[in-house]
Amino acid sequence: MKKEKLNKFSIRKLSVGAASVLVGVALAGGATTAFAEVHNEPSSAQPGAAQGEKLSVVVFKTADNKLVNYDVVKGEPTEATVKAPDGYNLVKPFTKHSVGTDDKPEYEVTVVEKSLVEKVKEERINRAGLSYADITKKHDAKVKYDAASAAVKTAKDTLDKANEAMATANTAVEIAKAKLALYKELLAKNPKADVKGDVEKAQAEYVGAVQKQLTQSFATATAKAEFVTAVREEAEAKAAYEKLGGQLADLSAYNTLEEIARQMDDVKTDVAKAKKEVEDERLAVVKAKAEVVGKTDPVELIIAKFKLEDVTTLLNNALAKYNSYVARLNTLKTYFDEVHKTALVSTKTVTPSSTETPVAEAAEVAFSGVAKTFVKGHPNYAVAMMDANGVYTGKFLKQGSRFKVFGKKTIKGRVCYRLGTQSQWVPAEFLVF
């Protein structure tokens, strides 16, 4: 007895890497933008399925009848059992169209391509291993922790200055007090000495110094309180950040990438509308030309020619609008590609230890020279900068840029060079002297 065969469909797959993004703009056939995808293979029947249970072939098509992929599910497909191919969403509300027979059940399901913004968000989620909401929550916690750490440094600097001012005020009081005591001692030994004016002046200086000391003591106490508050808030922010656990991928590049993707989605819509306008105006020109050819009456011929000129102008305007949108899409594509490369090479930063903040492994050594940023084998990649503790700052340097080098030290087992501040360290393997 021959086994029944299921109808199968296949499409050509694109393979450009799991994290790659391909943005294409077709000038001749209209502008399109899409991620390169690898579609899932159709699932097969599960072992142990009840004998006689039918399998249905689900064919995924777009609204314009473009074949996308297919899958095999148990029984009649439902929204719960059907999973859209990568890069597509099921059209809501979910509908299916039966195109098979009872013996060979086959259904068509309509899907729509995901927007570029959705694909950027998915890539960010896949790289970080977290949901978009969790990534955002962790990112916000990290930003708050960084801000609290910066506030502690600011409060510490303010307290140091206040302590120095307090020490200066205390010294001024001691000097004024000693000066006044000397004049009083002189008067005690020589009551006829003409130093009354000097005593009054020393007395005024002493009173003024004490007043300044009192004012500064209040300022110093305030600075101490603000420092204690900042330290407490830093500890709370650090605890909240560490409570989320794991690692946090740099989001700065993806935030920019998402904004560019949003603009590209909008311009894609404009391109599609403009293309439709061009097609409509071309049909109008063809009709107008036919009317000119068919006119024999001089007056009617003149009117037909004027109409042809009008629709030709409209066609030219539509073409200009279409070309401007395509040019804009091309520009955004260039931006997208460059930022996406940066997003793909952004390094994850490890959550600080629950017991201590990471410290540099070795003291900095003075170093003088000029270096150029370089990433072997990747001429378009940017170079990420670290701080003195080996934590990536989210800032990047364009490859091929030249910088003066001021220091050198080992950070987390890697030889690094300082190109400016303590937040501008670059590993040696990305520099050429």
C-alpha positions in Angstrom: 0.0 0.0 0.0 1.5 3.4 -1.0 1.9 6.1 1.6 0.1 9.4 1.0 2.3 12.3 0.0 1.9 15.8 1.4 2.2 18.7 -0.9 5.3 20.6 0.0 6.5 24.1 -0.9 9.9 25.6 -0.5 11.5 29.1 -0.9 15.1 30.2 -1.3 16.8 30.9 2.0 19.1 33.8 2.7 22.0 33.1 4.9 24.0 36.1 6.0 24.6 35.4 9.7 22.3 35.1 12.7 22.8 38.7 13.8 23.1 40.3 10.3 20.7 42.8 8.9 20.3 43.4 5.2 18.6 46.6 4.1 17.9 46.8 0.4 16.6 49.6 -1.7 15.5 48.7 -5.2 15.3 51.9 -7.3 13.9 50.3 -10.4 11.2 48.1 -8.9 10.3 50.3 -5.9 12.0 50.6 -2.5 11.9 47.7 0.0 13.6 47.3 3.3 14.0 44.0 5.1 16.2 41.9 7.4 17.8 38.8 5.9 16.1 35.8 7.4 16.5 32.1 7.6 13.1 30.5 7.7 12.3 27.5 10.0 12.1 24.1 8.4 8.6 22.6 8.5 7.9 20.6 11.6 7.2 16.9 11.3 4.7 14.8 13.1 5.5 14.1 16.7 6.4 10.5 17.6 3.6 8.8 19.5 0.8 10.9 17.9 -2.5 9.2 17.9 -3.0 7.0 14.9 -5.3 8.5 12.3 -4.7 12.1 13.6 -4.5 14.3 10.5 -1.8 16.7 9.8 -2.5 20.0 8.0 -0.2 21.9 5.7 -0.2 25.6 6.4 1.0 27.8 3.6 2.0 31.4 4.5 1.3 34.1 2.0 1.3 37.9 1.9 -1.7 39.9 1.0 -0.4 40.2 -2.6 -0.2 36.4 -2.8 3.6 36.1 -2.3 4.6 32.7 -1.0 6.7 33.1 2.2 7.0 29.6 3.8 5.0 26.6 5.0 4.6 24.5 8.1 2.8 21.3 9.2 0.5 21.3 12.3 -1.7 18.8 14.0 -5.3 19.1 13.1 -7.0 22.2 11.8 -4.7 25.2 12.3 -5.5 27.9 14.9 -3.8 31.0 16.1 -2.5 29.0 19.0 -0.9 26.3 16.9 0.4 28.4 14.0 3.7 30.2 14.3 4.5 32.9 11.7 7.7 32.6 9.8 10.7 34.6 11.0 10.4 38.2 10.0 6.6 38.1 9.7 3.4 38.5 11.8 0.1 36.8 11.5 -2.5 39.1 10.1 -5.1 40.0 12.8 -7.7 38.8 13.2 -6.4 35.3 12.4 -8.1 33.8 9.3 -7.4 30.7 7.3 -8.5 29.7 3.9 -9.0 26.0 3.1 -7.4 25.0 -0.3 -7.0 21.3 0.3 -9.2 18.3 0.6 -10.3 16.2 3.6 -7.7 13.6 2.7 -5.0 16.3 2.2 -5.9 19.2 4.4 -4.2 22.4 3.3 -4.7 26.0 4.5 -3.5 29.4 3.4 -2.7 31.9 6.2 -2.0 35.6 5.5 1.1 37.1 7.0 2.6 40.6 6.9 6.3 41.5 7.0 7.4 43.0 10.3 8.5 46.6 10.4 12.2 47.4 10.7 11.6 48.8 14.2 10.2 45.4 15.3 13.2 43.6 13.8 15.6 46.0 15.6 13.9 45.3 18.9 13.9 41.6 18.3 17.7 41.6 17.5 18.3 43.6 20.7 16.3 41.1 22.7 18.1 38.1 21.1 21.5 39.6 21.8 20.8 40.4 25.4 18.8 37.3 26.1 16.0 39.4 27.8 12.7 40.8 26.9 12.5 44.4 25.7 10.8 45.4 28.9 13.5 43.7 31.1 16.3 45.3 29.0 14.7 48.7 29.4 14.3 48.2 33.2 17.9 47.0 33.6 19.2 49.8 31.4 17.2 52.4 33.4 18.6 50.8 36.6 22.2 51.0 35.3 21.7 54.7 34.3 20.3 55.5 37.8 23.3 53.7 39.4 25.8 55.5 37.2 24.1 58.8 38.0 24.2 58.0 41.7 27.9 57.1 41.5 28.6 60.4 39.8 26.6 62.2 42.5 28.8 60.6 45.2 31.9 61.8 43.5 30.5 65.3 43.2 29.4 65.3 46.8 32.8 64.0 47.9 34.5 66.8 46.0 32.2 69.4 47.6 32.9 67.9 51.1 36.6 67.9 50.5 36.5 71.6 49.6 34.3 72.3 52.6 36.7 70.6 54.9 39.6 72.6 53.4 37.6 75.8 54.0 36.8 74.7 57.5 40.5 74.1 58.2 41.3 77.6 56.8 38.6 79.2 59.0 39.8 77.4 62.1 43.4 78.6 61.4 42.2 82.2 60.9 40.4 82.0 64.3 43.5 80.7 66.1 45.7 83.4 64.5 43.2 86.2 65.5 42.9 84.8 69.0 46.6 84.6 69.4 47.1 88.1 68.2 44.4 89.5 70.6 46.0 87.6 73.4 49.4 89.2 72.7 48.0 92.7 72.8 46.1 91.9 76.1 49.3 90.5 77.6 51.2 93.7 76.5 48.6 95.9 78.2 48.8 93.8 81.3 52.5 94.3 81.6 52.5 97.9 80.5 49.2 99.6 81.2 50.4 102.9 79.8 51.2 101.4 76.3 49.4 103.2 73.5 47.9 100.0 71.9 44.2 100.6 72.5 43.4 101.0 68.8 45.4 97.8 68.0 43.5 95.9 70.6 40.1 97.0 69.3 41.3 96.0 65.7 42.5 92.6 66.9 39.2 92.1 68.8 37.2 92.9 65.6 39.4 90.5 63.5 38.8 87.8 66.1 35.0 88.3 66.1 35.0 88.3 62.3 37.1 85.1 62.1 34.7 83.4 64.6 31.7 84.4 62.5 33.3 83.0 59.4 34.2 79.8 61.3 30.6 79.4 62.4 29.2 80.0 58.8 31.7 77.5 57.4 30.8 75.0 60.0 27.2 75.0 58.8 28.3 74.7 55.2 30.6 71.8 56.1 27.9 70.0 58.1 25.5 70.4 55.0 28.2 69.0 52.7 28.7 66.0 55.0 24.9 65.4 55.1 24.7 65.6 51.3 27.6 63.2 51.0 26.0 60.7 53.3 22.8 60.9 51.4 24.6 60.4 48.1 26.4 57.4 49.4 23.1 55.9 50.7 21.4 56.6 47.3 24.3 55.0 45.4 24.0 51.9 47.6 20.3 51.7 47.0 20.7 52.2 43.2 23.5 49.6 43.1 21.4 47.1 45.0 18.5 47.6 42.7 20.7 47.2 39.6 22.4 44.1 41.0 19.0 42.6 41.9 18.3 42.3 38.2 21.4 40.2 37.8 23.2 39.0 34.7 24.8 41.2 32.1 23.7 44.3 30.3 24.5 44.9 26.6 25.2 48.5 25.7 21.9 50.0 24.4 23.0 53.4 23.2 23.6 52.2 19.6 20.3 50.3 19.5 18.4 53.3 20.7 19.8 55.3 17.8 19.2 52.3 15.5 15.6 52.0 16.5 15.0 55.7 15.8 16.6 55.4 12.3 14.5 52.2 11.7 11.3 54.2 12.7 12.1 56.9 10.1 12.9 54.2 7.5 9.5 52.6 8.1 7.8 56.0 7.6 9.7 56.8 4.5 9.0 53.3 3.1 5.3 54.1 3.4 5.9 57.4 1.6 7.8 55.6 -1.2 5.0 53.1 -1.7 2.4 56.0 -1.9 4.6 58.0 -4.3 5.2 54.9 -6.5 1.4 54.4 -6.7 1.0 58.1 -7.7 3.6 57.7 -10.4 1.8 54.6 -11.8 -1.6 56.5 -11.8 -0.1 59.6 -13.5 1.6 57.4 -16.2 -1.8 55.8 -17.0 -3.3 59.3 -17.2 -0.5 60.4 -19.6 -1.2 57.3 -21.8 -4.9 58.2 -21.9 -4.2 61.8 -22.7 -1.9 60.9 -25.5 -4.6 58.6 -27.0 -7.1 61.5 -26.8 -4.7 63.7 -28.7 -4.3 61.1 -31.4 -8.0 60.6 -31.7 -8.9 64.4 -32.0 -9.6 65.9 -35.5 -11.4 69.0 -34.4 -8.9 71.9 -34.0 -10.5 73.2 -30.8 -10.8 69.7 -29.2 -7.2 69.0 -30.2 -5.9 72.1 -28.5 -7.8 71.2 -25.3 -6.5 67.6 -25.5 -2.9 68.9 -25.8 -3.3 71.2 -22.8 -4.6 68.2 -20.8 -1.7 66.2 -21.9 0.7 68.9 -20.7 -1.1 69.0 -17.4 -0.9 65.3 -16.7 2.7 65.2 -17.9 3.5 67.9 -15.4 1.8 65.9 -12.7 3.8 62.8 -13.7 7.0 64.7 -13.5 6.1 66.1 -10.1 5.2 62.6 -8.9 8.5 61.2 -10.2 10.4 64.0 -8.4 8.6 63.2 -5.1 9.2 59.5 -5.6 12.9 60.0 -6.3 13.3 62.3 -3.3 11.8 59.7 -1.0 14.0 57.0 -2.4 17.0 59.2 -1.9 16.0 59.8 1.7 15.6 56.0 2.2 19.1 55.5 0.7 20.5 58.0 3.1 18.8 56.4 6.1 20.0 53.0 4.9 23.6 54.3 5.0 23.1 55.6 8.6 21.4 52.4 9.6 24.2 50.2 8.3 26.9 52.2 10.1 25.1 52.3 13.4 24.1 48.6 13.1 27.8 47.7 12.8 28.5 49.6 16.0 25.5 47.9 17.7 26.8 44.4 16.7 30.3 45.0 18.1 29.1 46.7 21.3 30.6 44.8 24.3 28.6 43.7 27.2 29.4 45.3 30.6 29.5 43.0 33.6 27.3 43.9 36.6 29.4 45.3 39.5 30.2 42.9 42.4 27.7 42.9 45.2 30.6 43.5 47.7 32.8 46.0 46.0 33.2 48.2 42.9 35.8 46.9 40.4 39.2 48.5 40.7 42.0 48.7 38.2 44.5 45.9 38.4 47.6 48.0 38.2 48.8 51.5 38.6 48.9 53.7 35.6 52.3 54.3 34.0 53.1 57.5 32.1 53.2 57.0 28.4 53.7 59.5 25.5 52.9 58.8 21.9 50.4 59.0 19.1 48.2 56.0 18.1 45.6 55.2 15.4 42.5 53.1 16.1 42.5 49.8 14.2 40.3 46.6 14.2 42.0 43.8 12.3 39.8 42.3 9.6 37.0 44.7 10.1 37.7 48.1 8.5 34.3 49.6 9.2 34.1 48.6 12.9 34.2 51.3 15.6 36.4 50.9 18.7 34.7 50.8 22.2 36.2 52.8 25.1 36.5 51.6 28.7 36.9 53.4 32.0 39.8 52.8 34.4 37.9 49.8 35.9 37.5 48.0 32.6 33.8 48.9 32.3 32.7 49.9 28.7 31.3 53.4 28.7 29.1 53.1 25.6 31.3 55.6 23.7 33.0 54.6 20.4 35.9 55.9 18.3 35.8 55.9 14.5 38.4 53.5 13.1 41.4 55.2 11.6 41.3 58.2 14.0 44.6 59.4 15.5 44.9 60.3 19.2 47.6 61.3 21.6 48.3 58.7 24.3 48.9 59.8 27.9 49.1 56.6 30.0 49.4 52.8 30.0 48.3 50.1 32.4 46.8 46.5 32.6 43.1 46.4 33.1 41.5 43.0 33.7 44.5 41.3 32.1 44.6 43.5 29.0 47.2 46.1 28.3 45.3 49.4 27.7 46.3 52.9 26.8 44.6 56.2 28.0 43.7 58.6 25.2 42.3 61.3 27.4 40.3 61.1 30.6 40.0 58.1 32.9 36.9 57.2 30.8 38.9 56.9 27.6 40.9 53.7 27.8 41.4 51.5 24.7 42.9 47.9 24.6 46.3 47.7 23.0 45.1 45.3 20.3 42.9 48.1 18.8 45.7 50.6 18.5 48.6 51.1 16.1 51.5 53.4 17.0 
